[in-house]
Amino acid sequence: MPLREGGSLPALAEADDDFKYVVKFRGAGHGVKALIAELIGGETARALGFRVPELVFLNLDEAFGQTEGDEEIQDLLQGSRGLNLGLHFLSGALTFDVAVNDIDPKLASQIVWLDAFLTNVDRTVKNTNMLLWHRELWLIDHGASLYFHHSWINYEQQALSPFKYIKDHALLSKASQLDVVDKEFRQILTPEKIREIVELIPDDWLHWDGTDETPEEIRDVYFKFLSERAAHSEIFVNEARHARETSV
């Protein structure tokens, strides 16, 4: 079942393990780079202790969606044969609304830190990408993170960017404990942990047009970008603090 939300056109599908997943297709929008961002973002969040739906690799065979009458969706499915990404479907979950739902300042600070680290532009008041499921907060949709990889140049400079878009974050006004969170999260996101997350990217997603880099070389760029960003987190923490002070 297509989920007509945003530009990526995900779908709700039942897999051969009898579980339902929100499928992110390699043939949509920014292609495999959005899937890489979803994978790295989700597993980074999980490593930091956030609740994130289980992420799985999904193989899309040729029989999938053959009865679909919408030409746009048919094209999407034809361009998505092979390895895609799925998020375990949280049935009955409700969208977190910053105007209605309260949140602990430390948890808000943790989420702001995460999104500044990942350069995630897609956690705004209009689209929080947070769900309430069984009275607990879950983070979803990190495909708009790591936007440096769409240009794939000067990653060293971009790793040290302050991330000015943090000013639009849905939880910025609640994030009063950024310094405390910064110390805690830097201890968790060691180079070893970052390497472990980056190594999850499958080779199938790392054969890009316009580059001669091998999958391992591309993974190494992601590792260096994230490692540099974690090592110099004071840059984006200061930006978030300044944005909060000027907006409160």
N, C-alpha and C positions, 0 to 999 in steps of 0.2 A: 504494500500500500504506500503510494507516494506521500511524503510529508512536505507539503508546499510551504516551506519556511525558509526564508533567506534565499541566497542565490545558488546554494550547492545542491538543492533538491535531493535530500536524503530520503530514505524509505524505511518503512517498518517491514521486516521480513522474518519469517521463521526459518531457522537453519536446520541442518540434519541432526543436531543434538536436541531438537524439540524446544529450544529456547528462542525467544524473540529478541531481535537486535535492531537498533537504529543503524542502518547501513550508510556509510560515507563512501561514495563512489569515486574511483580514480578517474573516471571520464568526465567529472564535473568541474566547473570553475577552474581552480588552480591545480587540478590534477593531483599527482602523487605528492606534491609538496604540501598540500593541505592535509593529506593523510599523515605525512611525517610530522607536521606540526601538532596534529591531533594526538599522535602516538607519544611524542616527546612531552607535550604539555600534560597529557593525562597521567603518564607514568611519573613525571616529575612531581605533580600534585600528590599522587599516591605515596611517593617516597617521603613527602613532607607531612604526611599524616591526614590529608584530606580524604573525604569520601568521594570516590570517582567510580562510575559504572565500570564493570569489567570490560576491558578492551580485548577484542579477538580479531584474528585474521580470517577473512571470509573469501573463499574461492567462488567466483560467479561463473557458472557453466553456461553453455550456449542455450540451454532450454529455459533459463530463467527469464520470465517476463515476455515470452513469445506471444501471449494473448493480449498484451498491453496495446490499447488502441491509440494512445497519445504518441504522436510522432516524435515529440521532444524527448519523452521518456524512453522510447525505443532507441533513439540515437544515443542517449546517455548509457543505456544498458549495453549496447553494442560496443561502445568505447570503454566499457569497464570490465571486459572479460579478464579473468585472472584474479589477482590478489587485491582485495579491498579491505576496509576496516569496519568493524562493527562495535557498537556500544550496547551493553546489556540494557534492555528496555525496562525502565522503572515504571511499571504499570500503576496508574493512579496517582503519580507524582504531580505536585502543583508547582507552578512557577513562583519563585521567590520574588516578592514585590517590596522594594525598599520603602515604599510609602505605607505599607501595611505591616510587614514583618520586621520585628526587632532582631538585632544581632549583637553579640558580644564584641566589645571593642578590640579584644585581642584577635578573635577570629577574623574580624574585618581587616585588621592590620596584616594578618597572615595572607589573606586573599589578595590584598593590594600588593604586597611584596611579591607574591607568586606571579601576578600578571605584569608587574613592572620588570621582573626578571625575564619572563618569557616574551616581553614586548607584545602582550595580548591586547589588541585594540577593541576587543568585542566583549566587554563586560560593563556595559553602560546601563543607565536607568531605563532606556528603551528596550534593551535586550540584556538581561542580567546573566543569562546562561547559568542560572542556579536553580535547583529544584528542591522542594521539600518533600521528602519521602519517608514515611513512618516517623514523622516529627524530627527528622534529621536533615541537615543541609548537605546537598550533593552538588558537585561542580561538573558541568558538561561543556562540550563544544570549545575546544582549544585550537581549532583549525585556522584561526586568524592570527595565531602566534608566530613568532620567528619570521616576521615579514622581510628580514634581511635576505632570506634565501630566494626571493623572487627576482632580485637583481644580481645576487651572487658576486658582488664586488665589494672591496674594502670591508670585509667582515671584521677585521681587527678594529677598525674605527667604529663600526656600528656596534661592536660588542661593548664599547665604552660610552654609548649614547645614554643620555639621562632619561629617555623615553618621555617626551613631553605630553603624550596622549594620556598619561596617567591622570591628568586634570579632569578627564571625562569619566573616570571610574565611578561605578555606582556606589561603592562603599567608602570612597575617599574621606568623606566627612566623619565617618565612624572610626577611621584608622588612627587611633591615638597612641598606639604602642609599637610603632615601626622600628624603633631602635632595639627594643627587647626582642622582637621577632627576627630582626636582622642577625643578631648574635646567634640565636638558636638555629636558624635555617642555614647559616653559613657552615655550622658544624656538621649538619646533615648532608649538605650537597658537596661532598668531597670530590676530588677528581675521580676517585675510584667509582663513586656512585654515579657520577655523570657519564663516565665511560660505559658503565653497565646499562644505563638507559639508552645511550646512543647506539650501542651494539644491537639493540632490538630492531633497528630499521632493517627490513629485508632487502637483499640485493635487488630484488625485482623492482623496487621503487627507486633505485639509484642508477639507472641507465638513462641519462638525460640527453636530450638533443642540445647541440651547441657546446658541449664540453667533452674533453678527452679524459677527464678525471675518472678514476676507477671508483667502484662503490666504497672501498676502504678509504680512499682519499677524500671522498665526499663526507663520509662519517667523521673523518678527522677534523674537517672544517667545523662541523656541528659541535664536536667535542671542544675544540679550541674556543669557539664563540661562547659556549655556555660556561666553560671554565673561567675565561676572562671576565665574563659578566658576574659570576659568583665571587671571584676574587676582588672585584672592584664594586661591590654592591653599594658602597656608600654613595656612588654617583647617582644611581636611580632612587635610592632612599632619600637623599637630600632633595631631589627633584619632587618626589611625592610629598615630603614634608613641607616644602615651599608651596606647592600647589594647594595643599590642605590649609595652610595658614592664610593664604590669600583668598580662599573661597569661603572659609568659615565666618 
